[in-house]
Amino acid sequence: MALSRRTFSALAGSAALGLALGGSGGPGASSAFAARTVPTGPAPAPPSADGEPHTIGYDRYSLLVDGKRLVVWSGELHPFRLPSPSLWRDVLQKMRAHGYNAVSIYVAWNYHSPAPGRYDFTGVRDLDLFLRTAAETGLYVILRPGPYINAEVDGGGFPGWLTATKGRARSDDPEYLAHVDEWLAQVNRIARRHLFTQGTGTVLLYQIENEYDARVGSAGSRAYMSHLYRKVRADGIDVPLFHNDKGRNGYWTPGSFDTGSERGGWLYGFDGYPSPQSTPPDWGTFGPGGAKGGASASPSTPGFVPEFGGGWFDPWGGVFFDGLGYAESRRTRDAAYERRFYLTNLANGLTLHNVYMTFGGTSWGWLPAPVVYTSYDYGAAIDEARQVTDKIAPMHQLGHLLQRVPDFAKLDRGADVRATGLKVYHLTNPDTGAHVYVARNDGDDTVTADLPTAAGDLRISVPARDARLVAADLSLGPRKLKYASVQPSMRVTAGRQDITVFTGPKGEMAELLVDCPDEPDVLRLDPEAAWVLDDTGLHVNAPLGQGGLIRVLVEKGERDRPLLLLLADDATAVRLFPYDTPSGTVLVYGPALLRHAEVRGSEVHLSGDIAETTSMEVWGPRGIDTLVWNGRRLPVRVTLSGSLMTTGPLPGVPEVRLPRLGGWRMRRENPEAGPGYDDSGWRTADKKTSFSSTAVPEGQPVLFADDYGFHYGDVWYRGTFDDARGIEEVALGYSTGTQGLLMAWLDGEPLGTHRMPVPDRDTVRKGTWTDTAAFPVREELRSPGRHVLSVLVRRMQHDQDGKADDGHKAARGLTAAVFTGASPEVVWRIRGEGPPDPVRGPLNNGGLHGEREGWHLPGFADRDWEPVGFPVSARYQGVTWYRTTFRLAVPGDVDASVGLTLEDDPYRAYRAQIFLNGWNLGQYINNVGPQHTFVLPNGILRTRGENTLALAVLSEFTTLSGPGTVRLSLLGRALGGTEVSVVPSPGR
């Protein structure tokens, strides 16, 4: 298919190299770029599916949307890690409220394709619904469909069936590309309905491939990238495309591969995950420059980090965080880390900034790659249970600042500035004359120093390993800020007054100097503030965090429009929410979250969450006199600051009571281990060759599970042979992901269990583990006649393919069987998971007998199972199932996040698959950890109704095994929330 020429705006320095991307004649069409430079001005309005064409261009400073500068402040969220579509809106609304203007998402091929030629975008996999929800929330979307995504998911996102195909992945191999084209056609069919350029959605940018650094520069790699580029364009995707360089390598910059006749549609981006122990790197304006300097590799495109660390993943055993799990990730990469590292990025001119992760979620079922366990909390700003953490403060402040103060979208390096004990970055806006200073403290003690600014020396204090953003000569509307010792965090106009918010640490004495040529009227609205007027201007001082929000009103003088100064510490600032409506901007103070705002005549209708008793205050368009919160009218008064304030506090969240789990029933399985089990319906393992990257041992049949169509979860083997006389030992070679396990029986008698070791710091990234389990054969089992060797392999997951060496094709399951003392001829049969669950998808179930029989499903008749109480103490090799039901009665207006916590003697070697209402929500390994609490997403969890809980416990026989304590845990609660639809949980 011939490509049509697309149109882009690609302004290198000040020279226009192309037209604006998008349809002609709309707002910001090519005529918007007739000027040689784009001046500083208001940011674009929040995006929506407005039916109007839009343009997306760029220069070296920033993206240009409809001719206006846009700083992208994005957070990563993976819809597949939150399998309850109603909750997508919840997290997206939290992101928007806390300053993000974009969401970045991977689309995982394996999640949507259970078999070649089969694709499912329904239910929890409804990409169209997610993109609609993002647009309705007012967020741009950065779409990343791979085909390879990495993402710490099984196979790096490649579907299981791809492991048994011929073509070399991540190359220009035509057989691989045929599969890729089919996948991208499916994604792009949906994506092109949501393009911001067309006014039908908010997809702003589109990524091809992911951290692709294999064979860079070769003709094959260039041909591969060119193929992906042309395929995406041929499918009608007309937004700028990009790739994320795995490091600062200068790989895949504009012009590095053939894009046909198209120019200006490609952005260079690079990823970065610096350690909190390191010094924040300069990857742009203040860096060393050159191809390996970060943004300097592509000086004509804006600085872009498609992934910058918002936390870090944790492996089985928890070696990265000393067994403390994601709480330690969040502690070491805390709010101070964000300020120190993200402000350094902004100082270096990086104006497209995506935080990976902002909400990590759950790698449920068989989704996780070998390097991670079930939780993918990541230590992110919004935790796995959807609770906003203390890390949100700098994200909230910086996000709103970058959206609402346009000076920050166009900054040049200023004259060097020094302050004792601090690293100082100085930047200026060439259009407005504003000065920005980032003062960073890389030491272990608080530093107080004089910072030279354009308006004079300013005394500031920066805590240890933290940073501070300071502005001077900054417009506050008609008035000008000479300097402030604390950070501006937003500027809005509500009605006929300008409002500027300044934020800093609790206890900090804020100092502001506002230029006032004529004497204004100054009104201190809160007793904590103090002010004085002298020849230099209006000085305002206030101790932050003393009594909440501090208000100072400045009126008259040389300006007609009032200026309201709001001063807040971090905890107060995150309760300030701006929201743009067609009637004007609304600024809300008080709730834990503002989800939506609407002005209807004189009424302001708000919806959101309350976490504790609070008052509420609203600034908005002139004439408002009524406040409606979550459908309820609130009594209000008009304040001297021009706001509506509630006359009394709003109540906090009612108590949420969780039931004790009891009424358990149990049943053991493993019929496959018995010699009389009928395996005639199983696949015969008789293949001689494989496309696996693992060699087939000489003289052995192919035993790799993927070659027989079994890609996820446990797999059973039964080897039948005649005459066991003389057999002294059976050696079973097997290959798995991290923490894989093998169990063997001969004629129903346990031979033993073998497990791969817990990873240490040297092996934590190892994705494929191979070993041989050698089991002695007892004398009484060495007899003539028919014998059956039964083997259960918990193969864990496929390796990723980060090095583009077909690592995802490494064998899973048995690889070889060798007998000592005799050489029987063995006929092998194999059985794994059944057909993909039509609702829960291919990653939900493995090959356990109980899974195939529906023991995990609601409605299964377990009345004949044995009643049992916890804790359990048993020695057994194999699988035991436990089931119970419980009811919840959470009030309808309360959003309660609930988890399941399992605890036992840490020396007991067993693991449990957790099924809630048939959904496989994770794997617990008692003596490995570190995860003990598993999030139960609302929608799958019925917060008002009955739930079925099942545990499939795999006991190793080496120790006594449980379960021990199994209980429900309340992980968070709020009054408000979003309406949650029940996710289908079909049962028997």
N, C-alpha and C positions, 0 to 999 in steps of 0.2 A: 504494500500500500504506500503510495507516495505521500510524503509529509507536506503539509501546507506550512508556509512560513509563519511562525508565531511572532508576536510583537512584545517586546520587553522594554523596560526603561533600565538602562545600565549606564549610569553616569559615572565616569571615571574622573575623579577630581572634580572639575567643573565642566568638563566637556561631555555633551550628550552623545552617547554612542548608539542609541536605539530609541525606538518608540516605547510608549507605556504599554505594558502587557494588558490585554483585555479588549473588550469591544470599544469601538469608536463612538464618540458622541456622548458617553456617560460622564458622570462627574470624575474628573481626573483623567480624561482621555488625553491623547498625545499632546494636545495644545497646552495642557497643564505644565508641560516640561519645555516650553519654548524658551524660558529663561535659562541662562547658563548655570545658575546655581539655585538651590532650593532653600529659601530662608527659613529661619526658625519661626515656628508658628504652632498653633494648637494641634494636638494629636488628632488622628481620625476618631470619629465617633465609634463607640463599641460596635463590633460586627454583628450582623444578623443576616438571615435569608430575606433580604428586602426586595428582591426582584429587580434590582438595578445593577447594571454592569459596573465593575470596579477595575482599577488598574493597580498592578503591583510592580514597582520598580525598586531601584536602589542606587545609592552612590556609596562612596567609601565610608560615610558616617553611619547610615542606617537604611532600613527599608523605607520605601516611599509608597504609601497607600493613598490613591487618589490625589497625589501630589503633596501629601502631608507626611511628615516624619513619624515613623512608628518605631519605638523601642519594644522589642519582643521580650516579655518576661513570662516565660513558659514553665510549666511543670509537667513531668512525665507521669502518666497514668496508663495502665494496661487494662482495657475492658475485660480481657480474658482472665485476669486475676481477681475479678469481682463478679462472680457469676450470678448476679441479681440485678437485672437492668434498672430497676427502680432506684437502686443505690448509686448508679452512675450520676444521676441528677444531684444526689446529695453531695457527693465529693466534688463535682464540677461547680456547684454553687458555693461550696466552701472555698474552692480555689479562687473563683471570681471575687468573692467578698474579701478575700485576704490579699488582693493585689495582683493576681495573675491575669494576664490578658490572652493567654494561649494555653492549649493543652497539647502535648505531644504524645502520640500513641503508636505502638507497634501493632501490626496485624499479623497474627501467627498462622502461618500456612497449616501447621499440624492441627490447629484448633478447628479449622473449617473443612478439612479434607480427610475423610476416613479411608478413602481408596482412590486410585487413579480415576479421574473423570468425575468424581463425586465431590460436590461442594455444598456446604450448608451454612447459610447466613440467616438462620431463623433463631427465635428464642434467645438464649443467652449469648448467641453468636450474631445478633442482629446489628451489623455494622451501620446499616442505614439508620437505625434508631439511635445509636450512639452519636452519629454525626448530626442528626436532627436535634438531639438533646444539647449538644455543645453549642449549636447555633442559637437555640432558645435561651441558653444561659448567657450568651454574649461573649463567647470565647472563640478565638481563632483556633484552627486545628493544624498541627504539623503531622502529616500522615507518613507512616514509615512501614510499608508492607514488605520490605525485604527485596527479593525472596528469602534471603537469609537475614535473621534478626539477632542472633545470639541470645541476649536477654535472660540468660540463666534459665532457659526452658529446654525441654527435651529436644535433642537434635538441633539446637539453635533455631528452632521454629520449623525445621524441615519435617514433613509428615513421615510417619514411620514407614509407609510403603516406599518412600524414596530410597531407603537404605537397600532395597532389593532391586534397584534399577541399574541399568548399565552405565549411563552417562556420568562423567566426572562432574560433581557439583561445583558451583562457583567458578565456572569456566565457560568457554565458548563451545563446549561440546554440544553438538546439535540435539542429541537425545535429551540431555538435561534442559537445554533451552526450550525444547518443545513442551516439557512439563511446566517450566517457568512461565512461558507465554500463556498457557492455559490458566495458571494461577493469577497472573496479573490481569488477564482479561476479566476474571471474576471480580477482583477487587476494584478495578477501574470502572467497571460497569456501575458500581455503586458510588465510587468517589466522584465521578464526573457529574453526578446529580447534586453534589454539595460544594461546588467550586465557588470561592468567593468572587472570582473574576466574573462569573456569570450571574451573581446575585442569588444563587440558589442554595447557598450554604456558606460555611466559613473556613473551608480548607484553603489555607494560605500558602503552604509549602509542602513539597512531596520529596521524600528521600528514596533513592535507589541504592540497593545493597546496604552493607553495614560493616564499618571498620574493615574494609577490604584492602589488605596490604600484601596479598600473595602475588608473587610474580609481577609486581608493579613495573610498568615500563615495557613489558613484553607485548608482542603483537596480539597474543591471545587475550591478555587481561584488558587491553584497550578495546579489542573487538567485543568483549563481554560487556563492558560498561557502555559502549556505544549501542549495543543491541538493546540493553535495558532502557537507555534514554529514548531511543527511537520507538520502542514498543509503547512506552508510557505516553509519548506524544501522539502516536498513532491511535491510541485509545481515547484521545480527546482531553487529556490532562494538560491544561495550559497555564498552570501556576509555575513559579520558579522551582527548579529541581536542585537537589544537593546530595552530597554524600558526607558521611562523618569520618574523617581521618582518625585512625585509632590513636594516634599521638600527634605530635607536631612534626610531621614528616614532609609536609608539602605535597602529599599525594592527592591526585585528582583535583587539582586546581583548574580554573577555566582554561580551556585550550589543550588540556592534556590528553583528550581523546576526541574522536570525531562526533560532532553533534549535527552533522549535515550542514545545511545552509544557515542554521539558526545560531544567533549570537546573543549573548546577554541573558540567557535563561538558566544559568548555572551558578550556584553559590558554592564557595569553599567553606567547609566547617571542620572543626577538629574537636575531639573529646578530651576531657581531663578529669582525673580523680586524684588530686594531690592528697597526701597523708596529712592529718592534722599536726603531725610533728614537724612537717617541712615548712619552709618559708614560702609564702604565697608567690607563685611564679608570675613573671611579666610576659604575657603572651600577646603583646600588641604594641601599643604606642611607646611604652617604656622598655620594651624588650630588646634583644640583641638584633632583631631583624633577620631577613633572609628566609629561605624556604623552610627552615626548621624552627622559625621563631613564632609560629602560631599564625595570627592574623596577617603578619607581614608576608606570608607566602602568597597572599592574593591581595595586593594593596588597593585594587580598584573595587573590591567588594567589601561589604561591612563585616566587622569582626563577629564571628559566629561560633558559639560552642553548642552543638546539638546535644551534647551530654556533658554536664558538669556535676561533680559528685554532691548529691544531697544526703549522702550516707554511704553505706557499703554493705554488701551481702555477707552472710554468715554461713559457714559450711557445717556439715555433720560433725558433731563433737565440739563445735564452737571455738576452734583454735584461734580465729582472728580476734576474738574478744574475751579470751580466757574463760570460756564457758558461761559468760554472763549474758550472751545473746544480744538482741537488738537494742536493749536498754543501754548497753555499753556503747554500741555504735552511735546512738543518739547523744550520749553524754560526751563522747570524744569529738563528734562533729555537730556541735551545739550551735546556739544562736551566735555566739562569739566567733566560731569557725566561719559561719556564713557571712557575717559582717567582714571579717578579715579577708576571706578569699573572694567573695563576690564583689566587694568594693574594689579590690585590686583588679578584677576583671573589668569592671565598669571604668576604672581609671585608665585602663589600657584600650579603651575604645570598643569593647565587645558589647554590641547593642542588640544582638540576638542571643539570648541566654536561656537555655533550657536546663532545669534542675532535675537530675535523674537520681533518685525518684522523689516525687512530691507526695504520692500515695503509692506505696509498694504493693499492698494487697497480699493475696494468698496463692501460692503455687499448688492448687488443689489437685486431687487425683494423681495421675501420673504425668503431670505437667512439668515438675521441676527438673532441671538439668542435674547431672550428678554432683555438681559443686554446691548445691543448696538443699536445704530441707524444705518442709512445707511452707513455713512462714517466709514471706518476702517483705516483711515490714520495712527493712532496709535502714531503720533509724531515721525515717523520713519525717517531714514536718507534720504530715497527717498520718497517724499510725494505722496499723492493720485493722483496728477496730473502728476506723473512721473518726478517731478523736483528734482534735487539733491540739498540738503540743506546743511547748514553749518556743520551739524552733520557728514558729510561724511569725514571730514579731519582726525580725528583719525582712522577711519575705513580704509581709504586709506593708511595712513602711517603704521599702524600696520599690515595690511594685506600684503602689499608688503614686509615689513620687515620679517615677519614670513615665507614667501615663498622664499625669496632671500638671507637671512642670516641664514645658517643652524645651527649656534650655539644655536639658541633659541629653537630648537626642543628637546634638551637634557640638562636640567638644574637641578642641585642639589642645595640644600640650602647651602649657604655659611656662613661664620662667621658673627655674629651679628655686625651691623654697626649702629651708632647713629649720628644723625644730629639734632641740636636744633630746635624744633618746627615742625619736620617732622617725619612721620612714614616711616622707610626705610626697604625695603626688599633687601637682598643680595643673589644672585644666581651665580653659576659658572658652566661652562661646563667642565666636567671631561676629555674630549678629547682634547679640544683646549686651555683650560686655560682662556677662556674669562670670564669676570666678568660683571654681569648685576645688576643694581640697580634701584629699583622703589622707588622714593621718593614721598610720598603722604602728602598733606596738608589737614587736616580735619577741619581747622579753618576758620574764616571769614576774615582774612587778609593775604596778601601776606607774605610769609616767605622767607628770604634770609639766607642761612646757608652754612657752610663748610661741604661738603660731603667727608668723608675719602674713597678713592678708592685705588685699588692695585697700582696705579701709583702716589699717593699723594693726598693731599686735593684739592677738586674742589669746587669753589664757585658757587652755583646755586640759582635760585629764582623760587619758585613755587607759582602761584597765589592761592587765596583762593579757597578751595574746588575743587582742581585740583590735578594733578599728573604729574610726569616727569619720563621718562625712560632714564637712562644714562648707557653707556657701557664703559668698559675699557679693555685693552689688547685684542681688537677685530681685527681679520684679515680684512684688506681692499684689499684682493688679496695678492700679494707678500709682501706688506707693512703691518704694524700693527698700529692701533690706540691705543695710550696710554690711552687717555680719551677724552671725549667731553662733554661739558655742555649741549648740545642739542642732540636730539634723532636721531640715524641713522634710516633711513626709507627705504632704499633699497640699494642693491649693485649689479651691473651688469657689464658684460664685453661686450663692443661694439667695434668690430674690434679688435685692438691690445691695447686697453687701458681699465683700470679698472675705473669704475665710482661709487662713493658713494655719496648718498644724505643724508643730515642732515637737520632736520626740528625743528622748535620751534615757539613760539608766535611772532607776529609782534612786532618789537621794541626790542626784546631780543638781547643782545650782545652774539653771539655764540663764544665759545672758544674751539679750537681743539688742541690737541697735538699729532703729528704723529711721530713715531719712525723713525729716519733717521741716521743710523750709519755713512754713508758717505754723504757728502754735495750734495744735489740735486740741480737741476735748478728749481726754483719756479717762476711761471708767474702769476701775478695777472691780470685776464682777465676782471674784473669789478672794478671800482674805490672804491667801498664800502669796499672791503676786505683789510686787512693788515696782514703781516706775518713777522716773525722774526725767525732766526735759532740760537739756542744756544746748549749747551752741552746736554740738556735734549731732544732735538728734534726740530721739526718744529712746531712753534706756529702759528695758523691761527685765526684771529678774524674778525668778520663781524656783522654789525647790520642787523638783518633779516627784510625783507620787504621793505628795502630801494632800490627801483628801480627794484624789481622783483628778478629774479634768480641771484645769485652771484656765480662766477666761479673762481676756483683757480686750476692751472695745476702744478703738481709735476712730474718732469722728471729726468731720469738718477740717479746719486748717485750709490747706490749698486744694483739698480733694473733697468732692461732694459725696463720694461713695464711702460708706463706713468700712473699716478693716477690723475684723475680729481675729485676734490671735488666740489660738488654743494650744496649751502646753500640756504634754502628757508623758508619763513614763511608759515603758514597754507594755506593761499589763493593761494600762488604760488605753493606749493607742490602738491595740488590737480590737477594741470595742467601738472604734470609730469607723463607720462604713459609708462611703459615698456611693450614690447610685444615680445614674443619669436616666431621666424620664423625658418623654416628649414635652412636658411642661417645664422642664428645668431640672437642675441637680438637687437631689435630696441628700442631706448628711445626717446620719443617725448615730447617736451615742447611747450605749447602755447594754444592748443584748449581747449574747455570746456569738450570734451570727445573724446577719441580715441576708435573707434569701432573695427577696423581691420587694420592689417599691413601685407604687403607682399613685399618681395624683388624679383624683376624680373631683373636679370642681374645687371646693374648699376642703376636701377630705384627702388625707394621706393614708393610703392603705399599705401596710407593711406585713411581711411574713418572715419568720425566722425562728431562732432557737433561744431559749433562756436556760442557762445552766445553774444559776443561783438567783436569789432575790436581788432585784435591781430596779432602778428607776429608768426612764427613757426620755431622751431629748432629741428633737428633730428640727433641723433647719431646712427650709425649702422655699418654693416660690411664694411670692407675695399673695396674701389672701387666704392662706390655709388656716383653718381654725379647729380641725377635727383630726384626731389620730385614731386609726383602726389597726389593731395588732392581732394578727392571726384570726381575723373576723370579729374581734371584740373591740367595741369602742372604749377608749380609755379616758378618764377625766384628766384634763390638762389645764395648764395656765400658760400665759405668754410671758416670756422672760425679757429682761433688759437686753439680752444678746440677740433678740429677735427670733428665738426658738419657741417651740411648743415643748413643755416639760410636763410629765405626769405628776399629778398632785400627791401620789403615794406610790409605794413600791409595788412592782409586779411580783407575784409569788414565785418561789423556786420550783424545783422538780419534785413531784411526789415520789415516795419510796417505791422501789421496784423489788419485789420479793421473788426469789427463784426457788423452785421446789428441790427437795432432796431426791437424788436419783436412787430408786429402789425397784423392786419387782423384777430383777434380772432373771433371765432364763439362759441356759447354756446348752450347746451341743457340739461335740467333736466331729471333725470330718476326716479327710484323707482316705476316702475309699480307694483312690487311685493307687495307694500303697499296697493294697491287698492282691494276692496272686490270682484271685478269681474275678477280679474286676474286668468288665467287658470294655475293651479299648478298640473294638473293631471299627468304630466310627472315627477314630483319630487318624490324623495324617501320618502316612509312612514316611519316615525320614530317610530317603534313599537318594537324594540329589548328590551329584559328584562334583559340581562346580558352583561357585558363588560369586556375586559381585561385591561381596564384603571386602573391606580393607584388611581383614584378618585372613591369613592363609588357611586353607583346609588341610589339616594334618594328613600326611601320606598314609594311605591305607584305611582312612576313616571316611564314613559318609558325612555329608554336610548336616550338622546338628544345630546350626544357628537358627534361632527362633524366627527371625525376620524373614528368612528364606521360605518359610512355610506360612507366612501371612499373619504371624502373631507378633505384635509390636509393643504391647503395653502390659505391664503388670507381671504377675507370676506365670510361669510356664511349667508344665509337667512333661516328663519323659517316662516311657516304659520300654525297657529293653528285654526282649524275650530270647532265651537261649536254652539249649539242652545240655544237661550234665555240668554240674558245678564241682565235680570231683577235682581236686588238685588246686583249686583257686585259693590262693593265700591272701590276695589283696586286690582291691578295685581302686584304680586311680582315675578320678574324674576331673578332667580339665574343664574350666569354665571361665567365662568372661562376662563382667557386669559393670555397672556404674558403681559409684561410691556406696559402700555398705551393702554390696550384694551378698547373697547367702545361698547356700546349697544344702539340701537335706537328702539323705539316701536311705532306702530300705531294700532289703533282699527278701523276697517272699513274705513281705509284710513286717519283717523284723528290722528295727532301726539299725543302720550301720553307723550313723552319726551325722553331725552338722558341722559345716565349715562356713566361716564368715570372713569377708574381706576386712582388713584392719581399718581402724579409725584414722582418718587422715591427720597428719601433723603439718607443720609449716612447710616442710619440703614437698609434701604430696597433696597439699590442699587443692591445687588446681588440676590434679590428675582426674581425667574423665573416664578412662577405661582401666579397669583392674582385672588382671588375669592371675589365676593360680590353679593349682592342682590339689584336690581334696583326696587324700589317700586313706582308705578305710580297710582295716584287716577283716577278713571273712572268718567267722568263727567255725570251728570244726563241725558243729552240728548242722551248719548250712551247706556243707560240701557234700552234696548227694547227687545221684543220677536223676534223670527225669527233667521235666520242664521247670524253669525258674524265671522269675521276673525281677529285674532290677528297676526300682521306681525312684525317680529323682525329681525333686521340686527345686526350681531355681527362682529365687527372687532376684531378678536381674537388674532391678532399679531402672535407671533411664539411659537413653543413648547419649553419648558424648556430643558436645557441640562441634562445630567445624570451623573454629576460629582461625585456624591456619590454612584453611582451604585445601586440606589434604584428605578429604573424605573421612575425617575422624568420626562423623556420625554413622558411618557404615561399619565401624568395628563391631565384631560379633557380640551378641547377647544370648546367654544361655549356655548349654553344654557345648564344648568344642571337641572333646575327645574322651574316649573311655578305653583304658588299658588294664588288662588283667595280668596279675603275676601268678605263676604256677600253672596256668593253663591258658588256652587261647580259644574260647568259645566263639562261635559265630552268633552275632547278636542282631536281631531285627528290632529296629527302634521305631517307636511311634511317639508322636508329639501332640500336645493339646495346650492351647493358651486361651486367651479371651474369646468370648463369643462375639456375635455381631455387635456393632456399635450401638450403644443406647440411643434411641431416636431423639431423646430429649437432652440427656446429659452429655452425649457426644462420645467420641472414641477414646478419650483419655480418662474416663470414669472407672472402667472395670478392667480387672485382670483375669487370670485363669484359675482362680480358686473354685473348688467345687461349689461352695456356698454362693459365690457370685453367679455362677452359671445357673444355680437353682433358685436364685432370687431371695436368699436369706437376708440380704441387706435392704430389701424393699419394704415400704409400708404395706400393711395388709397381709404379710406372709403369716401363715398359720403356724405359730410356734407353741401352741398349747401343750403339745406333747414333749416339749423340751424340759430339761431338768431345772427346777428353781435353784438359784444360787445367790449367795450374798457376798459382797466384797468386804475386805480383801480376800483374794483367792491365792492359795499357795499350792502349786502343783508342779510335778516333774513329768514332762511329756514332750515328745518330738512331733511337731506337726501343728495343725490349725484347730483352734477352738473358737466358736462363735458365741457371743453374748448379745442379747437383745433386751430392750426395755422400751417403754413409752413414757412420756411425761407431757403435762399440759402447762402452758403459760397463759397468763391473763394480764399482760402489760396494758395499761390504759392506752386508748387509741391515739391520744395526743402526746404520747411519750415515745421518744426514740431511744430504745435501750439496746446497747451492744452487749452481746452475750458470748461467752467462750466456754469451751469444755476443757477442764484441767485434769490431767492424769499424773499421779505421783505414786512412787513405790520405792522399795529398797533398791538403791542404784546398782547393786551387784547382780540383780536378777536380769538374765539375758532373754528378753522377748521384745516383740514389736507388735503394734496394733494398727490396723487400718480402721479409720473412723468414718462411719457412714451415718449421715443424718438425712432422714427421709429419702434414702436411696442415693444421696450424693456423697461421693468419696471426698471427704474434706481434709484428708491428710494422713500422714504416717508418723506414728510415735515409736521411737526406739528407746526403751526405758534406760538401758545402761550406757547410752551414748549421748542422747540429748543434742543440744541444750533445750529444745523446745518441749514445754510441758503444757502450755495453754494454746488451744486451737480456736480461732475465731469461727463462729457459726453465723454466716451472713443472714440478715433479715430478708425474708422472702423465701429463702430455703428454710430457715428457721421460722416457724409459725409462732409469732409472739402472742397471738390470741388463738390458741387451739392446740391440738394434739400433735406431738412429734414422735417419730420412731428413731431410736438410736441403736446402732449395731456396731460391735467391735469384732473384727476378725483378728484374733491374737495368734501370732506365730511364735511358738515356744521352741527353744533350741535344745532342750534336754540337758544342757551343760550345767544349768542351775535350776532352782525353783523359779517358777514364773507366776505372774499375777493375772489380771490387774489387781492393783492395790486400791488407792483412793481414786474415784472418778466422780467429779462434781461439776456443776455449772458455776460459772464465775461472771459477775457483772463487770464489764470492762468500760462502761460509760453510759451516761443517760442525759437526755436533754428534753425540755418541754418544747415541742414543735416538731421538727423533722420534716420528712417528705412522705407523701403517700406511697406505701409499699405494696406492690402486687405480689401475690404468692407465685413463686416460681413452680411450674408443674413438677410434681413428684410422683409420677405414675408408679403404682405398685403391682401387686399380683392381680 
